[in-house]
Amino acid sequence: MRDDGNAKVSIAPCGQQLCATNLWVGDTSKGEQAGDKLIMTLRPASQGTLAGKAYDPKRNRTYSMMLTVRKGGLTTRGCIGAGLICKNVRWTPAK
């Protein structure tokens, strides 16, 4: 679950990448819908951290991405514009 409670996502292998697929979205006003995918090409960067790129086929955008495993969940950091605009999101396992 996303930290704001607005999305439930499944992260699973898809080919040689990882895909984050929206299973449920509460507020669709920003264009997010169930079934939307983010295709991540990530490699180990340090202990508990993966880094690389994430592609959003719906918006045709590629982001730099960092995924960090933390106690009780994950934190993702996605950036566009050569790292000038970034957003951190905390994720916890859904019950």
C-alpha atoms as an extended CHARMM CRD file, in Angstrom:
* protein
*
        95  EXT
         1         1  MET       CA              0.0000000000        0.0000000000        0.0000000000  PROA      1               0.0000000000
         2         2  ARG       CA              1.2170000000        3.4980000000       -0.8120000000  PROA      2               0.0000000000
         3         3  ASP       CA              1.8100000000        5.6890000000        2.2560000000  PROA      3               0.0000000000
         4         4  ASP       CA             -1.1210000000        7.9770000000        1.4110000000  PROA      4               0.0000000000
         5         5  GLY       CA             -3.4700000000        4.9600000000        1.2520000000  PROA      5               0.0000000000
         6         6  ASN       CA             -4.4920000000        5.7990000000       -2.3050000000  PROA      6               0.0000000000
         7         7  ALA       CA             -3.0190000000        2.8160000000       -4.1580000000  PROA      7               0.0000000000
         8         8  LYS       CA             -2.3990000000       -0.8820000000       -3.7590000000  PROA      8               0.0000000000
         9         9  VAL       CA              0.3580000000       -2.1840000000       -6.0340000000  PROA      9               0.0000000000
        10        10  SER       CA              1.7650000000       -5.5940000000       -6.8740000000  PROA      10              0.0000000000
        11        11  ILE       CA              5.5040000000       -5.7620000000       -7.5970000000  PROA      11              0.0000000000
        12        12  ALA       CA              6.4700000000       -8.8810000000       -9.5290000000  PROA      12              0.0000000000
        13        13  PRO       CA              8.8640000000      -10.0430000000      -12.2370000000  PROA      13              0.0000000000
        14        14  CYS       CA              7.8260000000       -9.3330000000      -15.8310000000  PROA      14              0.0000000000
        15        15  GLY       CA             10.4100000000      -10.7350000000      -18.1910000000  PROA      15              0.0000000000
        16        16  GLN       CA             13.8370000000       -9.5700000000      -17.0240000000  PROA      16              0.0000000000
        17        17  GLN       CA             12.4040000000       -6.4890000000      -15.3300000000  PROA      17              0.0000000000
        18        18  LEU       CA             10.1400000000       -5.8220000000      -12.3680000000  PROA      18              0.0000000000
        19        19  CYS       CA              6.6410000000       -4.4700000000      -12.9070000000  PROA      19              0.0000000000
        20        20  ALA       CA              4.6590000000       -2.4610000000      -10.4040000000  PROA      20              0.0000000000
        21        21  THR       CA              1.0040000000       -2.8910000000      -11.3520000000  PROA      21              0.0000000000
        22        22  ASN       CA             -1.8160000000       -0.8890000000       -9.7810000000  PROA      22              0.0000000000
        23        23  LEU       CA             -4.3060000000       -3.3230000000       -8.2720000000  PROA      23              0.0000000000
        24        24  TRP       CA             -6.4770000000       -0.6050000000       -6.7570000000  PROA      24              0.0000000000
        25        25  VAL       CA             -6.4830000000        3.2120000000       -6.9350000000  PROA      25              0.0000000000
        26        26  GLY       CA             -8.7310000000        5.2930000000       -4.6870000000  PROA      26              0.0000000000
        27        27  ASP       CA             -8.4970000000        8.7550000000       -6.2780000000  PROA      27              0.0000000000
        28        28  THR       CA             -8.2470000000        8.5550000000      -10.0700000000  PROA      28              0.0000000000
        29        29  SER       CA             -8.2260000000       12.3590000000      -10.5760000000  PROA      29              0.0000000000
        30        30  LYS       CA             -4.5130000000       12.3140000000      -11.5140000000  PROA      30              0.0000000000
        31        31  GLY       CA             -5.0980000000        9.7060000000      -14.2220000000  PROA      31              0.0000000000
        32        32  GLU       CA             -3.9710000000        6.6210000000      -12.2970000000  PROA      32              0.0000000000
        33        33  GLN       CA             -6.1180000000        3.5410000000      -12.8090000000  PROA      33              0.0000000000
        34        34  ALA       CA             -6.1180000000       -0.1130000000      -11.8180000000  PROA      34              0.0000000000
        35        35  GLY       CA             -4.0040000000       -2.0730000000      -14.3110000000  PROA      35              0.0000000000
        36        36  ASP       CA             -1.4920000000        0.7380000000      -14.9650000000  PROA      36              0.0000000000
        37        37  LYS       CA              2.1090000000       -0.5400000000      -14.9370000000  PROA      37              0.0000000000
        38        38  LEU       CA              5.5360000000        0.8320000000      -14.2110000000  PROA      38              0.0000000000
        39        39  ILE       CA              8.2900000000       -1.2890000000      -15.7950000000  PROA      39              0.0000000000
        40        40  MET       CA             11.4810000000       -1.1280000000      -13.7350000000  PROA      40              0.0000000000
        41        41  THR       CA             14.9750000000       -2.0790000000      -14.8630000000  PROA      41              0.0000000000
        42        42  LEU       CA             16.8870000000       -2.0820000000      -11.5890000000  PROA      42              0.0000000000
        43        43  ARG       CA             20.2650000000       -3.3620000000      -10.4460000000  PROA      43              0.0000000000
        44        44  PRO       CA             21.7730000000       -3.6660000000       -6.9590000000  PROA      44              0.0000000000
        45        45  ALA       CA             23.3310000000       -0.3510000000       -5.9150000000  PROA      45              0.0000000000
        46        46  SER       CA             24.1350000000       -1.0890000000       -2.2760000000  PROA      46              0.0000000000
        47        47  GLN       CA             22.9090000000       -3.2980000000        0.5560000000  PROA      47              0.0000000000
        48        48  GLY       CA             19.0920000000       -3.2160000000        0.3760000000  PROA      48              0.0000000000
        49        49  THR       CA             18.9510000000       -0.7170000000       -2.5090000000  PROA      49              0.0000000000
        50        50  LEU       CA             18.2210000000       -1.1720000000       -6.2000000000  PROA      50              0.0000000000
        51        51  ALA       CA             18.7000000000        1.6350000000       -8.7250000000  PROA      51              0.0000000000
        52        52  GLY       CA             18.0240000000        2.1610000000      -12.4050000000  PROA      52              0.0000000000
        53        53  LYS       CA             15.1660000000        3.2690000000      -14.6490000000  PROA      53              0.0000000000
        54        54  ALA       CA             11.3990000000        2.9760000000      -14.5830000000  PROA      54              0.0000000000
        55        55  TYR       CA              9.2420000000        3.3330000000      -17.6790000000  PROA      55              0.0000000000
        56        56  ASP       CA              5.5900000000        4.4060000000      -17.5390000000  PROA      56              0.0000000000
        57        57  PRO       CA              4.0170000000        3.2260000000      -20.8300000000  PROA      57              0.0000000000
        58        58  LYS       CA              0.7660000000        5.1100000000      -20.1880000000  PROA      58              0.0000000000
        59        59  ARG       CA              2.5510000000        8.4710000000      -20.0150000000  PROA      59              0.0000000000
        60        60  ASN       CA              5.5200000000        7.4560000000      -22.2230000000  PROA      60              0.0000000000
        61        61  ARG       CA              7.9390000000        8.6900000000      -19.5440000000  PROA      61              0.0000000000
        62        62  THR       CA             11.1450000000        7.2570000000      -18.1590000000  PROA      62              0.0000000000
        63        63  TYR       CA             12.2420000000        8.0530000000      -14.6150000000  PROA      63              0.0000000000
        64        64  SER       CA             15.4250000000        7.4110000000      -12.7140000000  PROA      64              0.0000000000
        65        65  MET       CA             14.3870000000        5.1010000000       -9.8880000000  PROA      65              0.0000000000
        66        66  MET       CA             15.7470000000        3.9720000000       -6.5600000000  PROA      66              0.0000000000
        67        67  LEU       CA             14.0380000000        1.2900000000       -4.4780000000  PROA      67              0.0000000000
        68        68  THR       CA             15.1870000000        0.8000000000       -0.9030000000  PROA      68              0.0000000000
        69        69  VAL       CA             14.0730000000       -2.0520000000        1.3220000000  PROA      69              0.0000000000
        70        70  ARG       CA             13.4350000000       -0.8640000000        4.8710000000  PROA      70              0.0000000000
        71        71  LYS       CA             11.9840000000       -2.4520000000        7.9730000000  PROA      71              0.0000000000
        72        72  GLY       CA              8.2640000000       -2.8480000000        7.3540000000  PROA      72              0.0000000000
        73        73  GLY       CA              8.2600000000       -1.9840000000        3.6520000000  PROA      73              0.0000000000
        74        74  LEU       CA              9.9130000000       -0.1310000000        0.7880000000  PROA      74              0.0000000000
        75        75  THR       CA             10.7610000000        3.4160000000       -0.1820000000  PROA      75              0.0000000000
        76        76  THR       CA             10.8690000000        4.4310000000       -3.8260000000  PROA      76              0.0000000000
        77        77  ARG       CA             12.4050000000        7.5940000000       -5.2420000000  PROA      77              0.0000000000
        78        78  GLY       CA             11.5710000000        8.5560000000       -8.8010000000  PROA      78              0.0000000000
        79        79  CYS       CA             13.0950000000       11.5360000000      -10.6150000000  PROA      79              0.0000000000
        80        80  ILE       CA             12.6740000000       13.2970000000      -13.9600000000  PROA      80              0.0000000000
        81        81  GLY       CA             14.5250000000       16.2270000000      -15.5060000000  PROA      81              0.0000000000
        82        82  ALA       CA             18.0360000000       14.9770000000      -14.7050000000  PROA      82              0.0000000000
        83        83  GLY       CA             17.0900000000       14.6250000000      -11.0480000000  PROA      83              0.0000000000
        84        84  LEU       CA             15.6310000000       18.1140000000      -10.6920000000  PROA      84              0.0000000000
        85        85  ILE       CA             12.1290000000       16.8820000000       -9.8410000000  PROA      85              0.0000000000
        86        86  CYS       CA             11.9310000000       13.8840000000       -7.4920000000  PROA      86              0.0000000000
        87        87  LYS       CA              9.3150000000       12.2070000000       -5.3500000000  PROA      87              0.0000000000
        88        88  ASN       CA              9.7520000000        9.7510000000       -2.4970000000  PROA      88              0.0000000000
        89        89  VAL       CA              6.9760000000        7.2800000000       -1.7020000000  PROA      89              0.0000000000
        90        90  ARG       CA              6.8450000000        4.8620000000        1.2140000000  PROA      90              0.0000000000
        91        91  TRP       CA              5.1440000000        1.4940000000        0.7410000000  PROA      91              0.0000000000
        92        92  THR       CA              3.9600000000       -1.0270000000        3.3250000000  PROA      92              0.0000000000
        93        93  PRO       CA              2.7410000000       -4.5970000000        2.8010000000  PROA      93              0.0000000000
        94        94  ALA       CA             -1.0280000000       -4.7790000000        2.2480000000  PROA      94              0.0000000000
        95        95  LYS       CA             -3.0690000000       -6.8420000000        4.6470000000  PROA      95              0.0000000000
